């Protein structure tokens, strides 16, 4: 699909980047190579050029600011910190995967100051970011998108205009539902193949010529067979997205069985202490042959206490996420959040397993009593 011609280069070329995870650093690098002056802020200071002291200082220096933070609360906190310095000359780009209502709330904070707001969810992980080949799903006014297009083009291969603010977030959540469901189904399929005593490589060979083969499977299957769960998109962030989907479903009386199953298995990995691993780590439950880095008897961890911890995925660990930069505090959830009742998108939910156990106990009781 041919991209529209770029808009005129913005008159003021200072660009601010909030969030210096792997995606944020890659975007900043592409902007510099395109000739923009880039200023950056991160909650934990980094020894990088043009690092400023606060989001407000960033807004004082830059007309265009790209925000790469991890969740709803972090996005809203960031735009609040920026808001006092915002003027009609500013264009704010929000790249987080959050609930549509949270994205609209962020836009409202920005637009009350007369600034413009571009919702710019993206797909693509470390490799795509490093190559400048992210795909942006965008929402906002034609004016804001026209002015902001050159900034987005610096790090992307395609820009898809979805509609008003909030709609791109809904599309991004929907695409992640397919991604999570695909990997969950793949983990279960590998378990079935192994249970039949067949080489797992034969499944990979068969899938490569199957109509359901995808770019996600091409990336993930070889690493899953190697038990390589180095994070490209972490368990905790995919879980957060499935919780958003569950909350939306609840408000519209939708029964999303596949999404619920994927959410529950991601939550189980969180309980086992694998929240920072790649979301393909759901395979751990199904294959009984441990590989490198896999503990045969992982211990269920106590829920994390709320803290102001710095990034949980660091550059030294080579980690990044597909959607958002890891700049959040440790995430803690209520029993309601895993079922979609909570207004915040937290990443753990201790009540899910007891609920599931209760259902299974009731089901087994019915079978033993002859009920159908």
Buried (B, 14 or more C-beta within 10 A) or exposed (E): EEEEEEBEEBEEBBBBBBBBBBBBBBBBBBBBEBEBBBBBBBBEEEEEEBBBEEBBBBBBBBBBBBBBBBBBBBBBBBBEBBBEBBEEEBBBBBBBBBBBBBBBBBBEBBBEBEBBBBBBBBBBBBEBBBEBEBBBBBBBBEEBBBBBBBBBBBBBBBBBBBBEBBBBBBBBBEBBBEBBBBBBBBBBBBBEBBEEEEEBEEBBEEBEEEEEBBEBBEBBBEBBBEBBBBBBBBBBBBBBBBBBBBBBBBEEEEEBEBBBBBBBBBBBBBBBBBBBBBBBBBBBBBBEEEBEEBEEEEEEEEBBEEEEEBBBBBBEBEBBBBBBBBBBBBBBBBBBBBBBEBEBBBBBBBBBBEBEEEEEEEEEEEEEEEEE
